[in-house]
Amino acid sequence: MEEKTIMGYAMIQTENSDAGEPTSLIDIQFFFRKENAVSTMEESFRNANAIMHWTDITEDDDHYIERSVYGIYVCSGMDYFRWEIREIRMEDEA
């Protein structure tokens, strides 16, 4: 099977909170450069954290933040918020 060429990157933001069911928010932004996707992810998290103050809360089993180079996951009780970077590979040809 032929390896598909990476065409770009997607920064995917999802939220599952009391604001709606089952998923309150899905936002996908596309980038040619991985570093631009990562910086947008970090900025989006900082903006949300400025409102929600997740980093000020003591972590426990129901409230925590997991971070990696290409993703951020916030669990806040029954609500979760996720940002992740994914490679975009075309399934067909133009």
Stockholm file with secondary structure:
# STOCKHOLM 1.0

chainA/1-94         MEEKTIMGYAMIQTENSDAGEPTSLIDIQFFFRKENAVSTMEESFRNANAIMHWTDITEDDDHYIERSVYGIYVCSGMDYFRWEIREIRMEDEA
#=GR chainA/1-94 SS CCCCCEEEEEEEEEEESTTSSSCSEEEEEEESSHHHHHHHHHHHHHHHHHHHCGGGSCCBTTEEEEEETTEEEEEETTEEEEEEEEEEECSSCC
#=GC SS_cons        CCCCCEEEEEEEEEEESTTSSSCSEEEEEEESSHHHHHHHHHHHHHHHHHHHCGGGSCCBTTEEEEEETTEEEEEETTEEEEEEEEEEECSSCC
//
